Amino acid sequence: MGFWLPEGGAARWRGGHLYVGEKQAVALVRAQGTPLYAYSARTIRQKYAGYLRAFSGCDALVAFAVKACPNAGVLRTLARLGAGMDVVSGGELGRALAVGVPGERIVYSGVGKMREEIKEALRAGILAFNVESEGELELIAELSGKLHRAARVSFRLNPGVDAGTLKGITTGRHADKFGLTAREVLRLAGRICRMHRNMKLTGLSMHIGSQLTRLAPLGRSLGCLRETAARIYKEHGLMLDFLDAGGGLGVAYRFGERVPSVEDYARTVLQELGPGRAPYPVRIIVEPGRSIAADAGVLLATVLYIKTRGARRFLILDAGMNDLMRPALYGAHHEIVPAHTGRRERMQKFDVVGPLCESTDTFAAGRLLPASLKPGDVVAILSAGAYGASMAGTYNSRQLPREIVI
């Protein structure tokens, strides 16, 4: 039909009509209204299965990054497949537990874990806290003693590597707030042996950033992770249960954009942490979020008005930056397509904007779309399943967008 759709994603064309999974986009809008996030459970299952195949030759846990898409239906779909969950707040922990993910499949990351959140995680018997500071380690030790609960901890290593992604989602440089340096990890590993008997160092983790489009920075970071694990064993005699490579694998948000495949990502991880490379046999954890959820979801919106000012035409939607923050926050690109298109549409450039009282409430500038678009028509913002609804807010006292899993 002339409009690019992500390969293997939820959106597809049938006879000029846009479908999300097996449902026609316009029919979904008639039933649910807009703005509407629509996710394909089938696509979620296929993306998760791709990770299982890629890591089938080793002991691995695929822990979905809940922050990418905390929708209960999406999480339940993954929980039923045996996925683990990577959480970064007490709220995300609660969502993971509510859909049936057992504590032993949950890792808890984040630089600002609060006292009550740590207590809940200890009671849930999570697989590990990915510890990011000495103060956090001390608080976990204190609370595990008071609650008489075992605390399994993993140090989040900051390898000092620039992932080469957007500045706001780069997390592995020493200037970033995340994690501990190798020197700090080695010092705190020694402290573990002298802390409360309920405390155990069970792993090392890292996460250098999101929307990774090159694997070389990941490979260097994993090498640092492996070497640090070897030094912990040599200097303190501690053997870890797992090494956590984090997540961050990118997706193609536009035609022609090249990103590594899941197989390429797994090959990089296994080259550094797999059998014969790690200092001893360990379990591998990966934390994909975007690469599972992004192309599984679209944001459907209705055209409210078309406004002309000189040579510029504004396509004003009922969805705004409060529904999808990424373009306003990062300058991120999302393809936008009509829900119906003919074979020989005349195209025109539009600035695609939302209804909010902010000039940054803009999804795209100068985007080619059918000149025939009119108020009441439906458009789809693609690859919106990750960091879409999860970052939505109520600015201008607007309602949160609807969500549906198909």
C-alpha positions in Angstrom: 0.0 0.0 0.0 3.1 2.3 0.0 3.3 2.6 3.8 6.1 0.7 5.6 5.2 -1.5 8.5 7.7 -3.2 10.9 8.5 -6.7 9.9 7.1 -9.3 12.2 5.0 -6.7 14.1 1.4 -6.5 15.0 0.4 -4.1 12.2 -0.4 -5.5 8.7 -2.3 -4.5 5.6 -5.2 -6.4 4.2 -7.0 -5.0 1.2 -6.0 -1.5 2.0 -7.2 -1.8 5.6 -4.8 -1.7 8.6 -5.1 -4.6 11.0 -3.6 -5.0 14.5 -3.2 -8.7 14.9 -6.5 -10.2 13.6 -8.6 -7.1 14.2 -9.3 -4.2 11.8 -8.0 -1.0 13.3 -11.2 1.0 12.5 -13.3 -1.7 14.1 -11.2 -1.5 17.2 -11.7 2.2 17.3 -15.5 1.9 16.9 -15.6 -0.5 19.8 -13.1 1.1 22.1 -12.6 4.8 21.2 -9.3 6.7 20.9 -6.6 7.3 21.9 -6.2 3.5 22.1 -3.1 1.3 22.5 -3.7 -2.0 20.9 -1.3 -4.9 21.5 -1.1 -8.3 19.8 -0.6 -11.2 22.2 0.5 -13.3 19.3 3.3 -10.9 18.4 4.4 -10.8 22.1 4.5 -14.6 22.1 6.5 -14.8 18.9 9.0 -12.2 20.1 9.5 -14.0 23.4 9.9 -17.3 21.6 12.7 -15.8 19.5 14.7 -15.1 22.7 14.1 -18.7 23.9 15.4 -20.1 20.6 18.4 -17.8 20.6 19.5 -18.9 24.1 18.3 -22.5 23.8 21.9 -23.9 24.1 22.4 -22.6 27.7 20.8 -22.1 31.1 19.1 -18.7 30.6 16.2 -16.7 32.0 14.5 -14.2 29.8 13.2 -11.5 32.2 10.9 -9.0 30.5 11.6 -5.4 31.4 8.3 -4.4 32.9 9.0 -0.7 32.5 8.7 -1.1 28.8 5.1 -2.2 28.9 3.4 -2.9 32.3 0.0 -3.7 30.8 -1.5 -6.5 32.8 -2.6 -8.4 29.7 0.9 -8.3 28.2 2.5 -9.3 31.4 0.0 -12.2 31.9 0.8 -13.4 28.3 4.5 -13.6 29.2 4.0 -15.0 32.6 2.0 -18.0 31.1 5.0 -18.7 28.9 7.4 -18.9 31.9 9.1 -15.5 31.5 10.8 -13.8 34.3 10.4 -10.1 35.0 12.8 -7.2 35.6 11.1 -4.6 37.8 12.3 -1.2 39.0 9.6 -0.2 41.5 7.3 -1.7 44.1 4.4 -1.0 41.7 6.1 -3.1 39.0 6.8 -5.8 41.5 3.1 -5.9 42.4 2.1 -6.1 38.8 4.5 -9.0 38.2 3.3 -10.9 41.2 -0.4 -10.2 40.4 -0.1 -12.0 37.0 1.5 -15.1 38.5 5.2 -14.5 38.1 6.9 -16.3 41.1 9.4 -14.3 43.1 12.3 -16.6 42.1 11.8 -15.3 38.5 12.0 -11.6 39.4 15.0 -9.3 39.5 14.7 -5.9 41.0 16.7 -3.0 39.5 16.8 0.7 40.0 18.9 3.3 41.8 16.2 4.4 44.3 14.6 1.4 45.9 12.6 2.5 49.0 12.4 0.9 52.3 8.8 -0.5 52.0 9.5 -1.7 48.4 12.6 -3.6 49.7 10.4 -5.2 52.4 7.8 -6.3 49.8 10.5 -7.8 47.6 12.1 -9.7 50.5 8.7 -11.1 51.5 8.2 -12.2 47.9 11.5 -14.1 47.8 12.8 -12.5 44.6 15.7 -13.9 42.7 17.9 -10.9 43.3 18.2 -7.2 44.1 20.4 -5.5 41.5 22.2 -3.3 44.0 23.4 0.1 42.8 25.0 1.7 45.8 26.6 0.9 49.2 23.7 2.6 51.0 21.2 0.4 49.3 23.2 -2.7 50.2 23.3 -1.7 53.9 19.5 -1.0 53.9 18.8 -4.5 52.4 21.1 -6.1 55.0 19.2 -4.2 57.8 15.7 -5.2 56.5 16.6 -8.8 55.8 17.8 -9.2 59.3 14.7 -7.6 60.8 12.3 -9.6 58.7 14.4 -12.8 59.0 14.3 -13.2 55.2 17.1 -14.2 52.9 18.4 -11.4 50.7 20.0 -12.5 47.4 21.9 -9.6 45.9 23.5 -8.9 42.6 25.8 -5.9 42.0 24.9 -3.7 39.0 28.2 -3.0 37.3 28.7 0.3 35.5 31.4 -0.6 32.9 32.1 3.0 31.8 31.0 2.3 28.2 28.9 4.6 26.0 26.2 2.6 24.3 26.0 5.1 21.5 22.2 5.5 21.8 20.0 8.5 22.7 21.6 10.6 25.6 18.5 10.2 27.8 18.6 6.4 27.7 22.3 5.8 27.9 23.1 4.2 31.3 26.6 2.6 31.2 28.9 5.6 31.4 30.7 6.5 34.6 29.0 9.9 34.5 25.6 8.2 34.6 23.8 7.7 38.0 23.5 3.9 37.5 25.5 1.0 39.0 28.9 0.6 40.7 32.4 0.7 39.2 34.4 -2.5 39.1 36.5 -1.3 42.0 33.4 -0.6 44.1 32.0 -4.0 43.3 35.1 -5.8 44.4 35.2 -3.8 47.7 31.6 -4.5 48.5 31.9 -8.2 47.5 34.3 -8.4 50.5 31.8 -6.7 52.7 29.1 -9.3 51.8 31.1 -12.0 53.6 31.0 -10.0 56.9 27.4 -8.8 56.7 24.2 -10.5 58.0 24.1 -14.2 57.5 20.9 -13.8 55.5 22.7 -11.9 52.8 24.2 -13.7 49.8 25.9 -12.3 46.7 24.3 -14.3 43.9 25.2 -12.5 40.7 26.5 -9.5 38.7 24.3 -7.5 36.4 24.7 -4.6 33.9 22.6 -2.5 31.5 24.3 0.1 29.4 21.3 1.6 27.7 18.2 1.2 25.6 17.6 1.1 21.8 21.0 -0.4 21.1 21.7 -0.4 17.4 25.4 -1.6 17.7 26.6 -4.6 19.6 30.3 -3.6 20.0 29.7 -1.5 23.1 27.6 -4.4 24.6 30.5 -6.8 23.9 33.0 -4.6 25.7 30.7 -4.2 28.6 30.1 -8.0 28.9 33.8 -8.5 28.9 34.1 -6.2 31.9 31.3 -8.1 33.6 33.0 -11.5 33.0 36.4 -10.2 34.2 34.8 -8.7 37.3 33.2 -12.0 38.1 36.5 -13.7 37.7 38.2 -11.3 40.1 35.4 -11.7 42.7 36.2 -15.5 42.6 39.9 -15.0 42.7 40.0 -12.4 45.5 37.0 -13.5 47.7 36.4 -17.1 46.7 32.8 -16.3 45.8 31.1 -18.2 42.9 28.1 -16.4 41.5 24.9 -18.1 40.4 24.2 -15.9 37.4 25.5 -13.1 35.2 22.8 -10.6 34.0 23.5 -9.0 30.6 20.6 -6.6 30.9 18.5 -5.6 27.9 18.4 -2.7 25.5 18.3 -4.4 22.0 16.8 -1.8 19.6 14.1 -2.0 17.0 13.7 -0.4 13.6 11.4 2.6 14.0 11.6 3.6 10.3 12.2 2.1 6.9 15.8 1.2 6.2 16.9 1.5 9.8 19.3 -1.4 10.6 19.3 -3.0 14.0 20.9 -6.3 15.2 18.8 -9.4 15.3 18.0 -11.3 18.5 20.3 -14.0 17.2 23.1 -11.4 16.8 22.5 -10.2 20.3 22.5 -13.7 21.8 25.7 -14.5 19.9 27.4 -11.5 21.4 26.2 -12.4 24.9 27.3 -16.0 24.6 30.7 -15.1 23.2 31.4 -13.3 26.4 29.4 -15.2 29.0 28.6 -18.6 27.5 30.2 -22.0 28.2 34.0 -21.8 28.2 34.0 -18.0 28.5 32.7 -17.4 32.0 35.1 -18.2 34.8 32.8 -21.1 35.8 29.4 -22.3 34.6 26.7 -19.7 35.4 23.1 -19.0 34.5 22.6 -16.1 32.0 19.8 -13.6 32.5 18.7 -11.1 29.8 16.2 -8.4 30.2 14.5 -7.5 26.9 11.7 -5.0 26.9 11.5 -2.8 23.8 12.5 -5.7 21.4 9.5 -7.7 22.6 6.8 -5.1 23.1 7.5 -2.2 20.7 6.3 -3.7 17.4 3.6 -5.6 19.2 1.6 -2.4 19.9 0.3 0.6 18.0 -1.4 3.8 19.2 -4.6 4.5 17.3 -5.8 8.1 17.2 -8.6 10.0 15.5 -8.1 13.1 13.4 -9.9 16.1 15.0 -9.1 18.9 12.6 -6.9 19.8 9.7 -5.5 23.3 9.9 -3.7 25.2 7.2 -1.2 28.1 7.8 0.5 29.2 4.6 2.3 26.2 3.2 2.0 24.2 6.4 -0.8 21.8 7.1 -1.4 20.5 10.7 -3.1 17.2 11.3 -4.5 17.5 14.8 -5.1 14.2 16.6 -7.0 13.4 19.8 -3.8 11.7 21.0 -1.1 13.9 22.5 2.3 13.8 24.0 0.7 12.8 27.3 -0.3 9.5 25.5 3.1 9.0 23.7 5.9 11.0 25.2 8.9 9.7 23.2 8.8 12.2 20.3 8.5 15.2 22.6 11.0 13.9 25.2 13.7 12.4 22.9 12.9 13.6 19.5 12.1 9.9 18.7 10.7 8.8 15.4 7.5 6.8 15.0 6.0 5.9 11.6 2.4 7.2 11.2 0.0 5.5 8.8 -3.7 5.9 7.9 -6.0 3.1 9.0 -7.2 2.9 5.4 -5.5 3.7 2.1 -6.1 3.4 -1.6 -3.7 2.3 -4.3 -3.1 5.7 -5.8 -3.3 8.1 -3.0 -2.1 11.7 -3.6 0.3 12.5 -0.8 0.8 15.7 1.2 3.1 16.8 3.9 1.5 17.3 7.4 2.8 18.3 10.8 1.1 15.7 13.0 0.3 17.2 16.4 -1.8 16.6 19.5 -4.3 18.7 21.3 -2.2 19.8 24.3 -1.2 23.3 25.2 2.5 22.8 24.4 4.3 23.4 21.1 6.3 20.2 21.9 3.1 18.2 21.5 4.2 17.1 18.1 4.5 13.6 16.8 6.1 14.4 13.4 6.9 17.4 11.1 6.5 17.3 7.3 5.3 13.7 7.3 3.9 12.5 4.0 0.3 11.2 4.4 -2.8 11.0 2.1 -4.1 14.4 1.2 -7.6 12.9 1.5 -7.4 12.6 5.3 -10.2 14.3 7.1 -11.7 14.8 10.6 -13.0 11.5 11.9 -10.4 9.3 10.1 -8.2 7.0 12.1 -4.4 6.9 12.0 -1.9 4.6 13.7 1.4 5.5 15.3 3.5 2.4 14.9 6.0 0.7 17.2 4.4 2.2 20.2 4.1 -0.9 22.4 7.2 -0.1 24.4 7.6 3.1 26.4 4.2 4.3 25.2 1.4 3.8 27.6 4.0 3.1 30.3 5.1 6.8 30.1 1.7 8.2 29.7 0.3 10.9 32.0 -2.6 13.2 32.7 -1.2 16.6 31.7 -4.0 19.1 30.9 -6.2 16.8 33.1 -6.6 14.4 30.3 -7.6 10.8 30.8 -5.0 8.0 30.4 -5.2 6.3 27.0 -7.2 3.1 26.7 -5.4 -0.2 26.3 -6.5 -3.6 24.8 -4.7 -6.9 24.2 -5.9 -8.8 21.2 
